[in-house]
Amino acid sequence: MDFAVNYRDAQRKQKIKSAADSQRKAKANNIVIGDKVLCKNLLKANKLSSEWENSPYTVVAVYNSSAKVQNGEGITYVRNKAHLKPYVPKNENEANREAESEQRQPEGQLSSREEGSTRPRRTVSRPQRYC
């Protein structure tokens, strides 16, 4: 009897957890040793400062919910995995965007940028007092 109650309880808890995770759009953090990551800027100078530090860090060790990262100068920090995100160089990111846009564009058709056409604009006339 106790086994059936415990089993049913575990199933319901798992169902509630998966519903909460899907509502929060939670996803697994798959950071492994050797990955390049960006660290969250925990001591922001002002409200206009970037949320993430500019230079990438290399993951040296991975623990349960934290990771040891090393910057280019050799200084190591231990940070929670929630404060790390994968580093994607800008040139790769732009290349991925261009590849996606080429896949969406049917062959033989030029995009509006390539044709040189622009959106219609209203004609602006100056008031007579300035003419």
The 8 nearest C-alpha neighbors of each residue, nearest first, counted from 0:
[[1, 3, 2, 4, 5, 6, 7, 8],
 [2, 0, 4, 3, 5, 6, 7, 8],
 [1, 3, 5, 0, 4, 6, 7, 8],
 [4, 2, 6, 0, 1, 5, 7, 8],
 [5, 3, 1, 7, 6, 2, 8, 0],
 [4, 6, 8, 2, 3, 7, 9, 1],
 [5, 7, 3, 9, 8, 4, 2, 10],
 [8, 6, 10, 4, 9, 5, 3, 11],
 [9, 7, 5, 11, 6, 10, 4, 12],
 [8, 10, 12, 6, 7, 11, 5, 13],
 [11, 9, 7, 13, 8, 12, 14, 6],
 [12, 10, 14, 8, 13, 9, 15, 7],
 [11, 13, 15, 9, 14, 10, 16, 8],
 [14, 12, 16, 10, 11, 15, 17, 9],
 [13, 15, 11, 17, 12, 16, 18, 10],
 [16, 14, 12, 18, 13, 17, 19, 11],
 [17, 15, 13, 19, 18, 14, 12, 20],
 [16, 18, 20, 14, 19, 15, 21, 13],
 [19, 17, 15, 21, 16, 20, 22, 14],
 [18, 20, 22, 16, 17, 21, 23, 15],
 [21, 19, 17, 25, 23, 22, 18, 24],
 [20, 22, 24, 18, 23, 19, 17, 25],
 [21, 23, 19, 20, 24, 18, 25, 17],
 [22, 24, 20, 25, 21, 19, 18, 26],
 [25, 23, 21, 22, 20, 26, 19, 18],
 [26, 24, 20, 23, 21, 27, 22, 19],
 [27, 25, 28, 24, 20, 21, 23, 29],
 [26, 28, 29, 25, 30, 24, 20, 80],
 [27, 29, 30, 26, 80, 81, 84, 83],
 [30, 28, 27, 31, 26, 85, 80, 84],
 [29, 31, 28, 34, 32, 61, 85, 80],
 [32, 30, 34, 33, 29, 61, 58, 60],
 [31, 33, 58, 59, 34, 60, 61, 30],
 [32, 34, 58, 57, 31, 59, 35, 60],
 [35, 33, 58, 32, 57, 31, 36, 30],
 [34, 36, 57, 86, 56, 55, 85, 58],
 [37, 35, 85, 86, 56, 84, 55, 83],
 [36, 38, 55, 84, 86, 83, 56, 85],
 [39, 37, 83, 52, 51, 82, 40, 36],
 [38, 40, 51, 82, 41, 50, 52, 83],
 [39, 41, 51, 50, 52, 42, 43, 38],
 [40, 42, 39, 43, 50, 51, 38, 82],
 [43, 41, 40, 44, 45, 39, 50, 48],
 [42, 44, 45, 48, 41, 40, 46, 50],
 [43, 45, 48, 42, 46, 47, 49, 40],
 [46, 44, 47, 43, 48, 42, 49, 50],
 [45, 47, 48, 43, 44, 49, 50, 42],
 [48, 46, 45, 49, 44, 43, 50, 51],
 [49, 47, 45, 46, 43, 44, 50, 40],
 [48, 50, 51, 47, 52, 40, 43, 46],
 [49, 51, 40, 39, 48, 52, 43, 41],
 [52, 50, 39, 40, 49, 38, 37, 53],
 [51, 53, 40, 38, 54, 39, 37, 50],
 [54, 52, 51, 55, 37, 49, 38, 40],
 [53, 55, 52, 56, 37, 70, 71, 38],
 [56, 54, 37, 36, 35, 86, 53, 57],
 [55, 57, 70, 36, 69, 35, 68, 37],
 [56, 58, 35, 69, 68, 34, 33, 59],
 [57, 59, 68, 32, 33, 34, 60, 67],
 [58, 60, 68, 67, 32, 57, 33, 69],
 [61, 59, 67, 66, 32, 58, 62, 68],
 [62, 60, 66, 67, 65, 32, 31, 63],
 [61, 63, 65, 66, 64, 60, 67, 80],
 [64, 62, 65, 61, 66, 80, 79, 60],
 [65, 63, 80, 62, 79, 66, 81, 61],
 [66, 64, 79, 80, 62, 78, 63, 61],
 [67, 65, 61, 78, 62, 77, 60, 80],
 [66, 68, 77, 60, 59, 76, 58, 61],
 [69, 67, 58, 76, 59, 57, 75, 56],
 [68, 70, 75, 57, 56, 74, 73, 76],
 [69, 71, 56, 72, 73, 74, 57, 75],
 [72, 70, 73, 69, 56, 74, 55, 54],
 [71, 73, 70, 74, 69, 75, 56, 54],
 [74, 72, 70, 71, 69, 75, 68, 56],
 [73, 75, 69, 70, 72, 76, 71, 68],
 [76, 74, 69, 68, 73, 70, 67, 77],
 [77, 75, 68, 67, 78, 69, 74, 66],
 [76, 78, 67, 66, 68, 65, 75, 79],
 [79, 77, 65, 66, 76, 80, 67, 82],
 [78, 80, 65, 81, 82, 64, 66, 77],
 [81, 79, 65, 83, 82, 64, 66, 78],
 [80, 82, 79, 83, 84, 28, 64, 65],
 [83, 81, 39, 80, 79, 38, 78, 84],
 [84, 82, 38, 80, 81, 37, 36, 39],
 [83, 85, 37, 36, 86, 38, 82, 81],
 [86, 84, 36, 35, 37, 87, 83, 34],
 [87, 85, 36, 35, 37, 84, 88, 55],
 [86, 88, 89, 85, 92, 91, 35, 36],
 [89, 87, 91, 90, 92, 86, 93, 55],
 [88, 90, 92, 91, 93, 87, 94, 86],
 [89, 91, 93, 92, 88, 94, 87, 95],
 [92, 90, 94, 93, 89, 88, 95, 87],
 [91, 93, 89, 95, 94, 90, 88, 96],
 [94, 92, 96, 90, 95, 91, 89, 97],
 [93, 95, 91, 97, 92, 96, 90, 98],
 [96, 94, 98, 92, 93, 97, 91, 99],
 [97, 95, 93, 99, 94, 98, 100, 92],
 [98, 96, 100, 94, 99, 95, 101, 93],
 [97, 99, 95, 101, 96, 100, 94, 102],
 [100, 98, 96, 102, 97, 101, 95, 103],
 [99, 101, 97, 103, 102, 98, 96, 104],
 [102, 100, 104, 98, 103, 99, 97, 105],
 [101, 103, 99, 100, 104, 98, 105, 97],
 [102, 104, 100, 101, 105, 99, 98, 106],
 [103, 105, 101, 102, 100, 106, 108, 110],
 [106, 104, 108, 103, 107, 102, 101, 109],
 [107, 105, 108, 104, 109, 101, 102, 103],
 [106, 108, 105, 109, 104, 110, 101, 113],
 [109, 107, 106, 105, 110, 104, 111, 114],
 [108, 110, 113, 114, 111, 107, 112, 104],
 [109, 111, 113, 112, 114, 108, 104, 115],
 [110, 112, 114, 113, 116, 115, 109, 117],
 [113, 111, 115, 110, 114, 116, 117, 109],
 [112, 114, 110, 115, 111, 109, 116, 108],
 [115, 113, 111, 116, 112, 109, 110, 117],
 [114, 116, 112, 113, 111, 117, 110, 109],
 [117, 115, 114, 111, 112, 118, 113, 119],
 [118, 116, 119, 115, 111, 112, 120, 114],
 [117, 119, 120, 116, 111, 121, 115, 112],
 [120, 118, 117, 121, 116, 122, 115, 123],
 [121, 119, 118, 122, 117, 123, 116, 124],
 [120, 122, 123, 119, 124, 118, 117, 125],
 [123, 121, 124, 120, 119, 125, 118, 126],
 [122, 124, 121, 125, 120, 126, 127, 119],
 [125, 123, 122, 126, 127, 121, 130, 129],
 [124, 126, 127, 129, 123, 130, 128, 122],
 [125, 127, 128, 129, 124, 130, 123, 122],
 [128, 126, 130, 129, 125, 124, 123, 122],
 [127, 129, 126, 130, 125, 124, 123, 122],
 [128, 130, 127, 126, 125, 124, 123, 122],
 [129, 127, 128, 126, 125, 124, 123, 122]]
